Structures are given as C-alpha cells and as structure tokens.
C-alpha cells in the first residue's frame, strides 16, 4: 500500500508543481475546475446519490457554477469566499460536539447544498492567490505553493508528533487516529515553516508575525476540513470517498484539508498582509 501511495504521489506532486509554476492562471483555473468536477461527483456519492448519471449531472452543475462565478460574477467572489470561511468556522464547533449518524442510504440534500459553498470557494480562492501580483511574475504561484504546502507541512508535523507523543484523542467519534499532541506538532511545524517563508517573501517583522498567526489559524481549519470529510464518510458508511488515486482513495480524501484552508488563507492574507489580493 505504501509503495502504491508513493508511486501515485510522486508524479502527482510533479504535475501540481508544474501547473502552479509554469502555467498561467487561466490554465491553472481549468485544472482547479477539473478537481471540482471529480470532487463534486464524490460528494454526491457521500450524500447517497446512487444514480451515476445524476452524480455526473450534479458534478457538472457545480463545476459550471464555479466557472460562471469567475466569468460573469467576479464581483461576488469575495462574498463566496467570506461565506465559505464563516461556514468552516461554524462547522468546527459542530464537529466538536456532534456524533456521526449511523450509516444509511437516505439522500442527504443538506450535504448536497453545502458543496455549492465549499467547492467553488476553494477553487476561486486558489485562482485568486495564483493570480496575485506584487511586481514579480512568480509572486502569485509562489504564494499559492506556500499556502498549499502549509497543509502538507501540517500533515507531516501532525503525523510524526502524533506518532511519537499522541495520547489524547482530538475527535475520537470521527477520526480516532488524530490526537491533540499531533495538532500541536502541526502548529509548531507550520509556524517554523512560515518564519522561513517570511524571509523568502521579504516581509517586514509585523507582516511576518501576522503571517505566522495566519498559518496557525489555517492549520487549525485544515484539520476541520479533514474531519468534516471523515464525518461525511462515516455517515455514508465508506472508508474512502472514491478510488481515482491508487493508494490514496478519492479526490476528496486528498484535498479535504485544502478545501477549508484555501478560503481562510486568502481572506486572512487579504486582511492582514496585502489588501489587494481579493
């Protein structure tokens, strides 16, 4: 299984790196739309939509909605980002106290609606970050890579600290493997990583401090994204959201943390670091 995960991860990571740094924002956005398409199909599956044609139609509808927002309603994108951020913070408290319902095959209309908030906002946030310019052509792509790598670094920090020190479960009713010690390790790791990134982006002391604070918030909310997709899978009685990525499961299994992190990062960066990005 580990060998298969590595075989999938290496070319996938290389492709993502290439499309972020060597392709224009327009091409990157269509790549993001493809991710939305696959993710929406899997989301429909987790919401107990049994007919594959209805799942496909639903996925196309969300993808078209995302594209239309960018093409015809760009002025409303900040509102889409803000609503998604408010939703993610709200669901954090919900997941803290709620218990997943027993798996059943009943259609979950509320979850189908949530995807219209979550999936477009993540894609549009990444598009906005990628297109950011501050006098240097690489600024937007580098910033997006940093935002995405925050999630990856948090995962690595949580894995090793949780494995070494993990004792207290974070959300045993949703994801028994996650621990509070792992979360603390993720926060420490991303904070140190952000200090290095601050030098790369040549931020002054005040902005560097704000970026570290933002990285801590993004780390916490990325865990919420992970837990929420786990919550959906538990209620659907599924181990993975799909099987499109051998050794990894489905698309949602790979981008669950990213869905929550990107809108929060964009909004926080726009408020605290550079107000011209959104």
Secondary structure, 3 states (H helix, E strand, C coil): CHHHHHHHHHHHHHHHHHHHHCCCHHHHHHHHHHHHHHHHHHHHHHCCCCCHHHHHHHHHHHHHHHHHHHHHCHHHHHHHHHHHHHHHHHHHHHHHHCCCCCCCCCCCHHHHHHHHHHHHHHHHHHHHHHCCCCCCCCHHHHHHHHHHHHHHHHHHHHHHHHHHHCCCEEECCCEEEEEHHHHHHHHHHHHHHHHHHHHHCCCCHHHHHHHHHHHHHHHHHHHHHHHHHHHHHHHHCCCCCCCCECCCECHHHHHHHHHHHHHHHHHHHHHHCCCCCC
